[in-house]
C-alpha cells in the first residue's frame, strides 16, 4: 500500500511569489492534516480535513495560506504571497477512522529567499 | 511555557547502553500520547503509543503518569540504528480533537 506522498520535495522561491504544495493521502483515509516545522522549532499543526471539509484550521498562521481538498482526495496548500518566515518543512499526514494513527508524508522543504 | 516539553539533548551513548527520555505536557485533559521517531531529513514515524499501564515493544518501554503529566521512553540495549530524534506527541491537548502537539524532540546518538 502506498504511503502519503507530497509534491514537490523541495521548493525555492522568492519572497512575494506563490507556491502550491500537494499532498496525496493514503487511499481511503478520510482525515488529512497539514503540519509545519520552521527552523529550530517544533512541528506545529496547521489544519485538519475530514473528507473535503475543514474540521479544524486553528493552526493556519494567516490568510496568506489557503488549503483545499476538493473531492476529498488529495489536498493542496497554497502560500500567496510567500514571506521569508514561511520557510520550513511542510508535512502532510493522513489517518483512517480506526485506528487513528497519523501517517506522515516525506514533507516539502520550502525556502523563501 | 511550551505545551509539550522535552530535553533536546543530544544524548550520546555507547552501543548497548540504556537511555531514558522524559517529556511533560501542560494540559491534564489530553487524551492520547505517543512517541514518534524522526530520522534526519525524514518524516516522523510512530514508534509507539503510550498507555497509563505502561507498554513495551521489544527494547522500548513507554510509561505515562497522568497525575504528573509526565511521559517517558526507555530504550534498552541501544543500537547504532536507534540514532534519531525522538518526538513526544500529545493528541487532544486543550480539546484539540485529532490535532497532534509535538515536543521539540530529543536527539539520540548511539556510538560504537
Interface residues (C-beta under 8 A of the other chain):
Chain A: X31 X33 X35 X41 X42 X43 X44 X45 X48 X55 X56 X58 X59 X91 X93 X95 X100 X101 X102 X103 X104 X105 X106 X107
Chain B: X2 X4 X42 X43 X44 X45 X46 X87 X96 X97 X98 X99 X100 X101 X102 X103 X104 X105
